[in-house]
Amino acid sequence: MTDLFEEDLKKAREFHGHVCTGIVFGVRMARAGLNYLGIEDPAKNKDFIVFVEVDRCLADAVQSVTGCSLGKRRLKWLDYGKMAASFIDMNTGKGVRIAMDAKQNAPEDADPVFYWKQFSDEQMFTMEPITVALKPGDLPGRPMAKTICENCQEKIMDGRDMLKDGKVLCKACANGAYYQKI
């Protein structure tokens, strides 16, 4: 393992609170994605976006290593439930999707750092070159557009509004919210 891995693992552990298999995968996946894009120091390059496909430990590791976050609009979460992430260069459109090889499983009592260091990235992950059609409303920076939902009167940013029955609505009013008012 390289010193860079150890530094990244330390950042991920501090951010997440402990080290587990998901943290090890996320650190390795983040570094592999950065390497694919030719980014040595993510703190000095803000021209990439990461899509994570799971809301688990892996996402915290990817965030801590890359510096991308939801609030900075450089981390995107897709609720696919997969141990996978895509790394996209916003300038060139070059990208890679990295997914955990489903055949890989560690013994229940194995130390995740020690166990997984015996495998190369190629043995742990599938890596596919990809492209993602990034919309202006998905890019970092100030909101591209703001509207008001005609039903709840809440502000909707970046083209997330919907036209339903001739009304401009937020997704919650148009399709039903994830919450119920009491």
C-alpha positions as a LaTeX table, in Angstrom:
\begin{tabular}{lrrr}
\hline
Residue & $x$ (\AA) & $y$ (\AA) & $z$ (\AA) \\
\hline
Met1 & 0.00 & 0.00 & 0.00 \\
Thr2 & 1.24 & 3.45 & $-0.81$ \\
Asp3 & 1.61 & 6.41 & 1.51 \\
Leu4 & $-1.16$ & 8.06 & $-0.51$ \\
Phe5 & $-3.50$ & 5.18 & 0.36 \\
Glu6 & $-2.63$ & 5.55 & 4.03 \\
Glu7 & $-3.31$ & 9.31 & 3.91 \\
Asp8 & $-6.59$ & 8.78 & 2.09 \\
Leu9 & $-7.61$ & 6.01 & 4.49 \\
Lys10 & $-6.91$ & 8.30 & 7.43 \\
Lys11 & $-9.08$ & 11.07 & 5.91 \\
Ala12 & $-11.88$ & 8.60 & 5.24 \\
Arg13 & $-11.67$ & 7.13 & 8.75 \\
Glu14 & $-11.81$ & 10.60 & 10.32 \\
Phe15 & $-14.77$ & 11.60 & 8.16 \\
His16 & $-16.73$ & 8.34 & 8.50 \\
Gly17 & $-15.78$ & 7.34 & 12.04 \\
His18 & $-14.26$ & 3.89 & 11.47 \\
Val19 & $-12.64$ & 1.66 & 8.85 \\
Cys20 & $-14.68$ & $-1.09$ & 7.24 \\
Thr21 & $-14.75$ & $-2.83$ & 3.88 \\
Gly22 & $-16.83$ & $-0.03$ & 2.32 \\
Ile23 & $-14.26$ & 2.56 & 3.38 \\
Val24 & $-11.41$ & 0.50 & 1.90 \\
Phe25 & $-13.36$ & 0.03 & $-1.35$ \\
Gly26 & $-14.28$ & 3.71 & $-1.51$ \\
Val27 & $-10.71$ & 4.90 & $-0.93$ \\
Arg28 & $-9.34$ & 2.53 & $-3.57$ \\
Met29 & $-12.19$ & 3.33 & $-5.99$ \\
Ala30 & $-11.72$ & 7.09 & $-5.55$ \\
Arg31 & $-8.00$ & 6.89 & $-6.13$ \\
Ala32 & $-8.50$ & 4.65 & $-9.21$ \\
Gly33 & $-11.01$ & 7.16 & $-10.62$ \\
Leu34 & $-8.70$ & 10.09 & $-9.97$ \\
Asn35 & $-5.82$ & 8.21 & $-11.59$ \\
Tyr36 & $-7.97$ & 7.48 & $-14.64$ \\
Leu37 & $-8.70$ & 11.21 & $-15.01$ \\
Gly38 & $-5.01$ & 12.08 & $-14.43$ \\
Ile39 & $-5.72$ & 13.94 & $-11.18$ \\
Glu40 & $-2.93$ & 13.62 & $-8.63$ \\
Asp41 & $-4.22$ & 16.16 & $-6.13$ \\
Pro42 & $-8.01$ & 16.58 & $-6.07$ \\
Ala43 & $-7.67$ & 19.69 & $-3.88$ \\
Lys44 & $-6.04$ & 21.46 & $-6.84$ \\
Asn45 & $-8.47$ & 20.24 & $-9.51$ \\
Lys46 & $-12.15$ & 21.11 & $-9.16$ \\
Asp47 & $-13.13$ & 20.24 & $-12.75$ \\
Phe48 & $-14.59$ & 16.81 & $-12.12$ \\
Ile49 & $-17.84$ & 15.35 & $-10.83$ \\
Val50 & $-18.40$ & 12.02 & $-9.10$ \\
Phe51 & $-21.60$ & 9.97 & $-9.21$ \\
Val52 & $-21.94$ & 7.44 & $-6.37$ \\
Glu53 & $-24.52$ & 4.68 & $-6.65$ \\
Val54 & $-24.93$ & 3.78 & $-2.98$ \\
Asp55 & $-25.63$ & 5.64 & 0.25 \\
Arg56 & $-23.25$ & 3.65 & 2.41 \\
Cys57 & $-19.68$ & 3.81 & 3.71 \\
Leu58 & $-18.22$ & 3.80 & 0.20 \\
Ala59 & $-19.84$ & 7.20 & $-0.50$ \\
Asp60 & $-18.20$ & 8.75 & 2.57 \\
Ala61 & $-14.79$ & 7.45 & 1.49 \\
Val62 & $-15.23$ & 8.77 & $-2.05$ \\
Gln63 & $-16.28$ & 12.17 & $-0.68$ \\
Ser64 & $-13.36$ & 12.41 & 1.73 \\
Val65 & $-10.73$ & 11.40 & $-0.85$ \\
Thr66 & $-12.01$ & 13.48 & $-3.78$ \\
Gly67 & $-13.25$ & 16.53 & $-1.87$ \\
Cys68 & $-16.50$ & 16.36 & $-3.86$ \\
Ser69 & $-19.69$ & 16.91 & $-1.89$ \\
Leu70 & $-23.41$ & 17.29 & $-2.50$ \\
Gly71 & $-23.30$ & 20.89 & $-1.31$ \\
Lys72 & $-20.56$ & 21.76 & $-3.78$ \\
Arg73 & $-22.63$ & 20.03 & $-6.49$ \\
Arg74 & $-19.64$ & 17.88 & $-7.47$ \\
Leu75 & $-20.93$ & 14.72 & $-5.80$ \\
Lys76 & $-24.11$ & 13.20 & $-7.19$ \\
Trp77 & $-25.97$ & 10.36 & $-5.50$ \\
Leu78 & $-27.98$ & 7.87 & $-7.54$ \\
Asp79 & $-30.06$ & 5.42 & $-5.51$ \\
Tyr80 & $-28.99$ & 2.25 & $-7.34$ \\
Gly81 & $-27.76$ & 0.34 & $-4.28$ \\
Lys82 & $-24.55$ & $-0.63$ & $-6.08$ \\
Met83 & $-20.98$ & $-0.40$ & $-4.84$ \\
Ala84 & $-20.01$ & 1.77 & $-7.80$ \\
Ala85 & $-18.96$ & 5.29 & $-8.69$ \\
Ser86 & $-18.34$ & 7.24 & $-11.88$ \\
Phe87 & $-15.70$ & 9.93 & $-12.25$ \\
Ile88 & $-16.25$ & 12.54 & $-14.98$ \\
Asp89 & $-13.91$ & 15.29 & $-16.20$ \\
Met90 & $-16.22$ & 18.28 & $-16.80$ \\
Asn91 & $-13.87$ & 19.80 & $-19.40$ \\
Thr92 & $-13.27$ & 16.80 & $-21.63$ \\
Gly93 & $-16.28$ & 14.60 & $-20.87$ \\
Lys94 & $-13.86$ & 11.72 & $-20.25$ \\
Gly95 & $-15.16$ & 9.37 & $-17.60$ \\
Val96 & $-14.89$ & 6.00 & $-15.97$ \\
Arg97 & $-17.40$ & 3.90 & $-14.05$ \\
Ile98 & $-15.83$ & 1.71 & $-11.40$ \\
Ala99 & $-17.85$ & $-1.08$ & $-9.78$ \\
Met100 & $-17.02$ & $-3.67$ & $-7.17$ \\
Asp101 & $-16.52$ & $-7.12$ & $-8.68$ \\
Ala102 & $-19.46$ & $-9.07$ & $-7.25$ \\
Lys103 & $-17.37$ & $-12.24$ & $-7.00$ \\
Gln104 & $-15.09$ & $-10.67$ & $-4.38$ \\
Asn105 & $-15.98$ & $-11.34$ & $-0.74$ \\
Ala106 & $-13.84$ & $-11.11$ & 2.35 \\
Pro107 & $-14.14$ & $-13.57$ & 5.23 \\
Glu108 & $-16.43$ & $-12.20$ & 7.96 \\
Asp109 & $-13.63$ & $-11.77$ & 10.52 \\
Ala110 & $-10.98$ & $-10.41$ & 8.11 \\
Asp111 & $-9.28$ & $-7.08$ & 8.70 \\
Pro112 & $-10.49$ & $-5.11$ & 5.65 \\
Val113 & $-7.27$ & $-3.14$ & 5.11 \\
Phe114 & $-5.03$ & $-6.18$ & 5.41 \\
Tyr115 & $-7.33$ & $-8.48$ & 3.42 \\
Trp116 & $-7.97$ & $-6.20$ & 0.44 \\
Lys117 & $-4.40$ & $-5.02$ & 0.00 \\
Gln118 & $-3.53$ & $-8.39$ & $-1.55$ \\
Phe119 & $-5.74$ & $-7.58$ & $-4.57$ \\
Ser120 & $-5.00$ & $-5.18$ & $-7.41$ \\
Asp121 & $-7.63$ & $-2.66$ & $-8.53$ \\
Glu122 & $-8.17$ & $-4.81$ & $-11.63$ \\
Gln123 & $-8.99$ & $-7.81$ & $-9.42$ \\
Met124 & $-11.36$ & $-5.83$ & $-7.18$ \\
Phe125 & $-13.16$ & $-3.64$ & $-9.69$ \\
Thr126 & $-14.60$ & $-3.53$ & $-13.16$ \\
Met127 & $-13.66$ & $-0.26$ & $-14.87$ \\
Glu128 & $-15.46$ & 0.96 & $-17.96$ \\
Pro129 & $-14.84$ & 4.16 & $-19.93$ \\
Ile130 & $-18.08$ & 6.15 & $-20.03$ \\
Thr131 & $-19.53$ & 9.51 & $-20.88$ \\
Val132 & $-22.30$ & 11.35 & $-19.03$ \\
Ala133 & $-24.44$ & 14.05 & $-20.61$ \\
Leu134 & $-24.08$ & 16.71 & $-17.93$ \\
Lys135 & $-26.92$ & 19.24 & $-17.95$ \\
Pro136 & $-26.21$ & 22.88 & $-17.09$ \\
Gly137 & $-28.48$ & 22.55 & $-14.04$ \\
Asp138 & $-26.30$ & 19.73 & $-12.70$ \\
Leu139 & $-23.04$ & 21.67 & $-12.75$ \\
Pro140 & $-21.41$ & 23.39 & $-9.78$ \\
Gly141 & $-22.05$ & 27.10 & $-9.30$ \\
Arg142 & $-25.02$ & 29.32 & $-8.73$ \\
Pro143 & $-28.49$ & 28.02 & $-9.59$ \\
Met144 & $-29.23$ & 28.29 & $-13.31$ \\
Ala145 & $-32.95$ & 28.85 & $-12.75$ \\
Lys146 & $-35.39$ & 29.39 & $-9.90$ \\
Thr147 & $-39.15$ & 28.95 & $-9.95$ \\
Ile148 & $-41.90$ & 28.77 & $-7.36$ \\
Cys149 & $-44.19$ & 25.76 & $-7.00$ \\
Glu150 & $-47.75$ & 26.89 & $-7.68$ \\
Asn151 & $-49.05$ & 24.49 & $-5.03$ \\
Cys152 & $-46.75$ & 24.69 & $-1.97$ \\
Gln153 & $-45.10$ & 28.03 & $-2.85$ \\
Glu154 & $-41.60$ & 26.65 & $-2.20$ \\
Lys155 & $-38.64$ & 27.62 & $-4.37$ \\
Ile156 & $-37.42$ & 25.07 & $-6.92$ \\
Met157 & $-33.90$ & 25.39 & $-8.34$ \\
Asp158 & $-32.06$ & 24.24 & $-11.44$ \\
Gly159 & $-34.92$ & 23.00 & $-13.59$ \\
Arg160 & $-36.24$ & 20.48 & $-11.09$ \\
Asp161 & $-39.78$ & 21.85 & $-11.56$ \\
Met162 & $-42.42$ & 19.92 & $-13.47$ \\
Leu163 & $-45.39$ & 20.96 & $-15.57$ \\
Lys164 & $-48.49$ & 19.00 & $-14.54$ \\
Asp165 & $-52.05$ & 19.85 & $-15.53$ \\
Gly166 & $-50.83$ & 23.25 & $-16.73$ \\
Lys167 & $-49.21$ & 24.11 & $-13.38$ \\
Val168 & $-45.54$ & 24.53 & $-12.48$ \\
Leu169 & $-44.99$ & 22.17 & $-9.54$ \\
Cys170 & $-42.16$ & 20.78 & $-7.46$ \\
Lys171 & $-41.61$ & 17.02 & $-7.70$ \\
Ala172 & $-43.20$ & 16.47 & $-4.28$ \\
Cys173 & $-46.43$ & 18.20 & $-5.29$ \\
Ala174 & $-46.46$ & 16.62 & $-8.75$ \\
Asn175 & $-45.62$ & 13.04 & $-7.78$ \\
Gly176 & $-46.14$ & 12.80 & $-4.04$ \\
Ala177 & $-43.63$ & 13.55 & $-1.31$ \\
Tyr178 & $-41.46$ & 11.15 & 0.64 \\
Tyr179 & $-42.99$ & 12.61 & 3.81 \\
Gln180 & $-46.53$ & 12.98 & 5.16 \\
Lys181 & $-47.64$ & 16.09 & 7.02 \\
Ile182 & $-49.14$ & 15.54 & 10.48 \\
\hline
\end{tabular}
